[in-house]
């Protein structure tokens, strides 16, 4: 069991794992609300601090129906690892939907068009995150891997 001041999760409830963090299903200690927590590992601290801070700032400012909402940035009690508390997407990733047996031959056309519209829609970039000559990848450091495994439903 791991926790922050306001959230609690079990390491068996792993939703996903990347190079710098693991994401778990968690609960708010007071309300019981389900959330996802992104717990950064020791590799993440090899990245410059300014990159981490910029990722947190960009995620806080993004407000779009197709982007998971960031609720809070907290730390674990013991190791003081950074934890992003985010909206929980109960249907899992787009990859898990595409790999499910009922979609072995593809999504129904109406569902495919919804996915295509959502994935293809331009991402909003807050003006305050823009830097001279910065590319989209540099501005949205937390969204660098646009794969089906990183799209949640």
C-alpha positions in Angstrom: 0.0 0.0 0.0 1.3 3.5 -0.9 -0.2 6.9 -0.2 0.0 10.6 -0.2 -1.7 13.0 2.2 -5.0 12.6 0.3 -4.8 9.4 -1.8 -4.3 5.7 -1.3 -3.4 2.9 -3.7 -2.1 -0.7 -3.9 0.8 -1.5 -6.2 -1.2 -4.4 -7.5 -3.6 -1.9 -9.1 -1.1 -1.0 -11.9 -2.8 0.7 -14.9 0.4 1.3 -16.9 4.1 1.8 -16.8 6.5 4.0 -18.8 10.2 4.9 -18.7 9.8 7.4 -15.9 6.7 6.5 -14.0 4.0 4.0 -13.1 0.3 4.7 -13.1 -2.0 3.1 -10.5 -5.8 3.2 -9.7 -6.2 5.0 -6.4 -8.9 6.4 -4.1 -9.4 9.7 -2.4 -9.0 8.9 1.4 -12.0 11.1 2.3 -14.5 10.8 -0.5 -13.5 7.4 -2.0 -13.5 8.9 -5.5 -11.5 6.8 -8.0 -8.5 8.6 -9.5 -5.3 7.6 -11.4 -2.0 8.4 -9.8 1.3 8.7 -11.8 4.1 7.9 -9.4 7.5 8.9 -10.7 10.4 6.5 -10.4 14.1 7.2 -9.7 14.8 7.4 -13.5 12.5 10.4 -13.7 14.9 12.4 -11.5 17.6 12.1 -14.1 15.6 14.5 -16.2 16.3 18.2 -15.5 14.1 19.6 -12.8 12.9 22.3 -15.2 11.5 19.6 -17.6 9.6 18.1 -14.7 8.2 21.4 -13.5 7.2 22.4 -17.1 5.4 19.1 -17.5 3.4 19.7 -14.3 2.6 23.3 -15.4 1.5 22.3 -18.9 -0.8 19.6 -17.5 -2.3 21.9 -14.9 -3.2 24.4 -17.6 -4.6 22.0 -20.2 -8.4 21.9 -20.1 -9.8 19.8 -22.9 -12.4 17.0 -23.1 -9.8 14.7 -24.8 -7.0 15.2 -22.3 -7.0 13.5 -18.8 -7.4 16.2 -16.1 -4.7 16.8 -13.6 -6.2 17.3 -10.1 -3.2 17.7 -7.9 0.6 17.2 -7.5 1.5 15.4 -4.2 4.3 13.4 -2.7 4.4 10.0 -1.2 4.8 9.9 2.6 8.1 7.9 2.9 10.2 8.3 -0.2 8.7 11.7 -1.2 8.3 10.6 -4.8 6.3 13.1 -6.9 2.7 11.9 -7.7 0.4 13.3 -10.3 -3.3 12.8 -9.3 -5.4 12.6 -12.5 -8.8 11.7 -13.8 -9.4 8.0 -13.8 -10.6 6.6 -17.2 -12.6 3.4 -16.3 -12.6 1.9 -19.8 -8.8 1.6 -20.0 -6.6 2.5 -22.9 -7.5 2.6 -26.6 -5.0 -0.2 -27.1 -6.9 -2.5 -24.6 -10.2 -1.7 -26.5 -8.5 -2.4 -29.9 -7.1 -5.7 -28.6 -10.3 -7.0 -27.1 -11.8 -10.0 -28.8 -15.0 -8.2 -29.9 -12.8 -5.8 -31.9 -10.5 -8.4 -33.5 -11.7 -7.3 -36.9 -11.7 -3.6 -36.1 -14.1 -1.1 -34.5 -17.6 -0.5 -35.8 -17.5 2.5 -38.2 -19.3 4.9 -35.9 -16.9 4.1 -33.0 -13.9 4.3 -35.3 -15.0 7.8 -36.5 -15.3 9.0 -32.8 -11.8 7.7 -32.0 -10.4 9.3 -35.2 -12.0 12.6 -34.4 -10.7 12.6 -30.8 -7.2 11.4 -31.6 -6.9 13.7 -34.7 -8.2 16.9 -33.0 -5.4 19.4 -32.4 -4.3 19.7 -28.8 -4.8 23.0 -27.1 -1.5 24.7 -26.1 -1.8 27.4 -23.5 0.0 30.6 -24.7 1.9 30.8 -21.4 3.7 27.5 -22.3 5.0 28.7 -25.6 8.7 29.4 -25.9 10.5 30.8 -28.9 11.2 28.1 -31.5 9.6 25.4 -29.3 8.0 22.5 -31.1 4.8 20.8 -30.0 6.9 17.9 -28.5 8.9 20.3 -26.4 5.9 22.2 -25.1 3.9 19.0 -24.3 6.6 17.0 -22.7 4.1 14.8 -20.9 2.4 13.9 -24.1 5.4 12.7 -26.1 4.2 9.2 -26.9 1.0 9.4 -28.8 0.2 5.7 -29.1 -3.0 3.8 -28.5 -1.6 2.7 -25.1 -1.5 6.3 -24.1 -5.0 7.2 -25.1 -7.6 6.5 -22.4 -11.3 6.0 -22.7 
